[in-house]
Amino acid sequence: MTKLLLILLIGLVFEAAGVVLLKKGITQVGEVKKVSAAEIARVVKAGITNPSVVLGVFFEALFFACLLILLSESDISFLWPLTGLSFVFATFAAMIFLGERVSSIRWAGVVCIVIGAALISYSEHAKPKPPPSATLEPGTTPP
């Protein structure tokens, strides 16, 4: 369980870094002025050549790799809600690295996410553990 939470924590840091870098890079690329093939091509070209966007995609890929490891080893009903903690990490990262102001109502939402993650984590600890399976000798039947 500790190993899974450590992988989750590392993955959430990667995800927050990826989101912040993507935001920074896309801001540098500029907004889409109109929906046209030429404008979309401009944004895509600018995006794939922007170091912040490329690094952001790389960090998102690292998060995805962590997620694949976690999905292979834990229940999705436990894991997926805990990935919601990425909102907490991203909020702090946006404040620190992008200088965003976070309103009290947004902080209330962050607190709700943390409470939900705590409840989900507690439910995993409270889940009854299966009894250890006894190994049978060849030719014997279970009791």
ZADO-1210 file (C-alpha; in nm, 4 decimals, padded with zeros to 6 digits):
<atoms>
<atom x="00.0000" y="00.0000" z="00.0000" code="MET" pos="1"/>
<atom x="00.2831" y="00.2408" z="00.0847" code="THR" pos="2"/>
<atom x="00.4471" y="00.1695" z="-00.2506" code="LYS" pos="3"/>
<atom x="00.1220" y="00.2493" z="-00.4344" code="LEU" pos="4"/>
<atom x="00.0744" y="00.5759" z="-00.2477" code="LEU" pos="5"/>
<atom x="00.4345" y="00.6749" z="-00.3227" code="LEU" pos="6"/>
<atom x="00.3842" y="00.6047" z="-00.6949" code="ILE" pos="7"/>
<atom x="00.0587" y="00.8029" z="-00.6792" code="LEU" pos="8"/>
<atom x="00.2334" y="01.0963" z="-00.5106" code="LEU" pos="9"/>
<atom x="00.5126" y="01.0976" z="-00.7697" code="ILE" pos="10"/>
<atom x="00.2573" y="01.0724" z="-01.0486" code="GLY" pos="11"/>
<atom x="00.0573" y="01.3641" z="-00.9086" code="LEU" pos="12"/>
<atom x="00.3716" y="01.5790" z="-00.8982" code="VAL" pos="13"/>
<atom x="00.4389" y="01.4883" z="-01.2632" code="PHE" pos="14"/>
<atom x="00.0797" y="01.5728" z="-01.3538" code="GLU" pos="15"/>
<atom x="00.0871" y="01.9115" z="-01.1795" code="ALA" pos="16"/>
<atom x="00.4194" y="01.9967" z="-01.3462" code="ALA" pos="17"/>
<atom x="00.2764" y="01.8941" z="-01.6819" code="GLY" pos="18"/>
<atom x="-00.0344" y="02.1079" z="-01.6450" code="VAL" pos="19"/>
<atom x="00.1656" y="02.4143" z="-01.5366" code="VAL" pos="20"/>
<atom x="00.4098" y="02.3745" z="-01.8246" code="LEU" pos="21"/>
<atom x="00.1278" y="02.3259" z="-02.0753" code="LEU" pos="22"/>
<atom x="-00.0457" y="02.6404" z="-01.9492" code="LYS" pos="23"/>
<atom x="00.2784" y="02.8378" z="-01.9687" code="LYS" pos="24"/>
<atom x="00.3540" y="02.7122" z="-02.3198" code="GLY" pos="25"/>
<atom x="00.0046" y="02.7614" z="-02.4579" code="ILE" pos="26"/>
<atom x="00.0018" y="03.1154" z="-02.3165" code="THR" pos="27"/>
<atom x="00.3236" y="03.1788" z="-02.5095" code="GLN" pos="28"/>
<atom x="00.1711" y="03.0310" z="-02.8263" code="VAL" pos="29"/>
<atom x="-00.1228" y="03.2674" z="-02.8039" code="GLY" pos="30"/>
<atom x="-00.4952" y="03.2240" z="-02.8251" code="GLU" pos="31"/>
<atom x="-00.6857" y="03.0830" z="-03.1184" code="VAL" pos="32"/>
<atom x="-00.8225" y="03.3922" z="-03.2910" code="LYS" pos="33"/>
<atom x="-01.0701" y="03.2093" z="-03.5172" code="LYS" pos="34"/>
<atom x="-01.1473" y="02.8512" z="-03.5989" code="VAL" pos="35"/>
<atom x="-00.9884" y="02.7852" z="-03.9353" code="SER" pos="36"/>
<atom x="-00.7475" y="02.5313" z="-04.0775" code="ALA" pos="37"/>
<atom x="-00.4701" y="02.7900" z="-04.1035" code="ALA" pos="38"/>
<atom x="-00.5149" y="02.9073" z="-03.7447" code="GLU" pos="39"/>
<atom x="-00.5273" y="02.5528" z="-03.6095" code="ILE" pos="40"/>
<atom x="-00.2121" y="02.4679" z="-03.8073" code="ALA" pos="41"/>
<atom x="-00.0414" y="02.7766" z="-03.6612" code="ARG" pos="42"/>
<atom x="-00.1297" y="02.6794" z="-03.3051" code="VAL" pos="43"/>
<atom x="-00.0264" y="02.3166" z="-03.3544" code="VAL" pos="44"/>
<atom x="00.3063" y="02.4163" z="-03.5145" code="LYS" pos="45"/>
<atom x="00.3751" y="02.6709" z="-03.2415" code="ALA" pos="46"/>
<atom x="00.2775" y="02.4170" z="-02.9756" code="GLY" pos="47"/>
<atom x="00.4981" y="02.1329" z="-03.0950" code="ILE" pos="48"/>
<atom x="00.7955" y="02.3662" z="-03.1198" code="THR" pos="49"/>
<atom x="00.7395" y="02.5328" z="-02.7817" code="ASN" pos="50"/>
<atom x="00.9721" y="02.3848" z="-02.5158" code="PRO" pos="51"/>
<atom x="00.7193" y="02.4346" z="-02.2345" code="SER" pos="52"/>
<atom x="00.4458" y="02.2526" z="-02.4265" code="VAL" pos="53"/>
<atom x="00.6798" y="01.9674" z="-02.5193" code="VAL" pos="54"/>
<atom x="00.8039" y="01.9351" z="-02.1598" code="LEU" pos="55"/>
<atom x="00.4456" y="01.9535" z="-02.0330" code="GLY" pos="56"/>
<atom x="00.3443" y="01.6651" z="-02.2602" code="VAL" pos="57"/>
<atom x="00.6484" y="01.4705" z="-02.1370" code="PHE" pos="58"/>
<atom x="00.5461" y="01.5163" z="-01.7719" code="PHE" pos="59"/>
<atom x="00.1877" y="01.4191" z="-01.8548" code="GLU" pos="60"/>
<atom x="00.3259" y="01.1017" z="-02.0179" code="ALA" pos="61"/>
<atom x="00.5208" y="01.0261" z="-01.6987" code="LEU" pos="62"/>
<atom x="00.1975" y="01.0695" z="-01.5010" code="PHE" pos="63"/>
<atom x="00.0239" y="00.8318" z="-01.7420" code="PHE" pos="64"/>
<atom x="00.3012" y="00.5731" z="-01.6893" code="ALA" pos="65"/>
<atom x="00.2526" y="00.5989" z="-01.3119" code="CYS" pos="66"/>
<atom x="-00.1211" y="00.5616" z="-01.3636" code="LEU" pos="67"/>
<atom x="-00.0712" y="00.2432" z="-01.5668" code="LEU" pos="68"/>
<atom x="00.1435" y="00.0944" z="-01.2899" code="ILE" pos="69"/>
<atom x="-00.1173" y="00.1864" z="-01.0300" code="LEU" pos="70"/>
<atom x="-00.4060" y="00.0472" z="-01.2362" code="LEU" pos="71"/>
<atom x="-00.2260" y="-00.2851" z="-01.2682" code="SER" pos="72"/>
<atom x="-00.1947" y="-00.3179" z="-00.8908" code="GLU" pos="73"/>
<atom x="-00.5041" y="-00.1634" z="-00.7286" code="SER" pos="74"/>
<atom x="-00.8805" y="-00.1360" z="-00.7530" code="ASP" pos="75"/>
<atom x="-00.9987" y="00.1364" z="-00.9860" code="ILE" pos="76"/>
<atom x="-01.2680" y="00.2349" z="-00.7348" code="SER" pos="77"/>
<atom x="-00.9869" y="00.3137" z="-00.4899" code="PHE" pos="78"/>
<atom x="-00.7340" y="00.4597" z="-00.7302" code="LEU" pos="79"/>
<atom x="-00.9336" y="00.6763" z="-00.9674" code="TRP" pos="80"/>
<atom x="-01.0898" y="00.9032" z="-00.7047" code="PRO" pos="81"/>
<atom x="-00.7446" y="00.9558" z="-00.5502" code="LEU" pos="82"/>
<atom x="-00.6203" y="01.0930" z="-00.8819" code="THR" pos="83"/>
<atom x="-00.8557" y="01.3812" z="-00.8022" code="GLY" pos="84"/>
<atom x="-00.5790" y="01.4992" z="-00.5713" code="LEU" pos="85"/>
<atom x="-00.4160" y="01.6263" z="-00.8906" code="SER" pos="86"/>
<atom x="-00.6488" y="01.9262" z="-00.8550" code="PHE" pos="87"/>
<atom x="-00.4882" y="02.0024" z="-00.5192" code="VAL" pos="88"/>
<atom x="-00.1361" y="01.9717" z="-00.6575" code="PHE" pos="89"/>
<atom x="-00.2237" y="02.1773" z="-00.9660" code="ALA" pos="90"/>
<atom x="-00.3782" y="02.4518" z="-00.7525" code="THR" pos="91"/>
<atom x="-00.0631" y="02.4871" z="-00.5445" code="PHE" pos="92"/>
<atom x="00.1574" y="02.4674" z="-00.8550" code="ALA" pos="93"/>
<atom x="-00.0475" y="02.7374" z="-01.0302" code="ALA" pos="94"/>
<atom x="-00.0083" y="02.9644" z="-00.7279" code="MET" pos="95"/>
<atom x="00.3643" y="02.9060" z="-00.6941" code="ILE" pos="96"/>
<atom x="00.4776" y="02.8917" z="-01.0564" code="PHE" pos="97"/>
<atom x="00.2149" y="03.0939" z="-01.2428" code="LEU" pos="98"/>
<atom x="00.1298" y="03.3473" z="-00.9737" code="GLY" pos="99"/>
<atom x="-00.2415" y="03.2668" z="-00.9894" code="GLU" pos="100"/>
<atom x="-00.4704" y="03.3916" z="-00.7151" code="ARG" pos="101"/>
<atom x="-00.7004" y="03.1266" z="-00.5708" code="VAL" pos="102"/>
<atom x="-01.0327" y="03.2420" z="-00.4279" code="SER" pos="103"/>
<atom x="-01.1758" y="03.1122" z="-00.1016" code="SER" pos="104"/>
<atom x="-01.4498" y="02.9241" z="-00.2879" code="ILE" pos="105"/>
<atom x="-01.1832" y="02.7383" z="-00.4866" code="ARG" pos="106"/>
<atom x="-01.0002" y="02.6578" z="-00.1627" code="TRP" pos="107"/>
<atom x="-01.3292" y="02.5198" z="-00.0283" code="ALA" pos="108"/>
<atom x="-01.3416" y="02.2920" z="-00.3328" code="GLY" pos="109"/>
<atom x="-00.9823" y="02.1804" z="-00.2711" code="VAL" pos="110"/>
<atom x="-01.0712" y="02.0972" z="00.0904" code="VAL" pos="111"/>
<atom x="-01.3691" y="01.8901" z="-00.0305" code="CYS" pos="112"/>
<atom x="-01.1392" y="01.6976" z="-00.2646" code="ILE" pos="113"/>
<atom x="-00.8946" y="01.6275" z="00.0191" code="VAL" pos="114"/>
<atom x="-01.1772" y="01.5072" z="00.2457" code="ILE" pos="115"/>
<atom x="-01.3062" y="01.2805" z="-00.0309" code="GLY" pos="116"/>
<atom x="-00.9594" y="01.1355" z="-00.0917" code="ALA" pos="117"/>
<atom x="-00.9178" y="01.0744" z="00.2827" code="ALA" pos="118"/>
<atom x="-01.2502" y="00.8882" z="00.2964" code="LEU" pos="119"/>
<atom x="-01.1529" y="00.6740" z="-00.0005" code="ILE" pos="120"/>
<atom x="-00.8132" y="00.5979" z="00.1505" code="SER" pos="121"/>
<atom x="-00.9782" y="00.5051" z="00.4813" code="TYR" pos="122"/>
<atom x="-01.2206" y="00.2738" z="00.3008" code="SER" pos="123"/>
<atom x="-00.9244" y="00.0835" z="00.1547" code="GLU" pos="124"/>
<atom x="-00.7752" y="00.0352" z="00.5024" code="HIS" pos="125"/>
<atom x="-01.1135" y="-00.0708" z="00.6434" code="ALA" pos="126"/>
<atom x="-01.1706" y="-00.3303" z="00.3688" code="LYS" pos="127"/>
<atom x="-01.1648" y="-00.6839" z="00.5116" code="PRO" pos="128"/>
<atom x="-00.8495" y="-00.8703" z="00.4205" code="LYS" pos="129"/>
<atom x="-00.8928" y="-01.2089" z="00.2518" code="PRO" pos="130"/>
<atom x="-00.7693" y="-01.5047" z="00.4574" code="PRO" pos="131"/>
<atom x="-00.4332" y="-01.6437" z="00.3529" code="PRO" pos="132"/>
<atom x="-00.4800" y="-01.9266" z="00.1071" code="SER" pos="133"/>
<atom x="-00.3606" y="-02.2613" z="00.2310" code="ALA" pos="134"/>
<atom x="-00.1549" y="-02.4653" z="-00.0057" code="THR" pos="135"/>
<atom x="-00.2790" y="-02.8166" z="-00.0655" code="LEU" pos="136"/>
<atom x="-00.0649" y="-03.1167" z="-00.1240" code="GLU" pos="137"/>
<atom x="-00.1225" y="-03.2989" z="-00.4512" code="PRO" pos="138"/>
<atom x="-00.4084" y="-03.5481" z="-00.4289" code="GLY" pos="139"/>
<atom x="-00.5802" y="-03.3807" z="-00.1291" code="THR" pos="140"/>
<atom x="-00.9128" y="-03.2005" z="-00.1273" code="THR" pos="141"/>
<atom x="-00.9947" y="-02.8758" z="00.0491" code="PRO" pos="142"/>
<atom x="-01.1709" y="-02.9094" z="00.3905" code="PRO" pos="143"/>
</atoms>
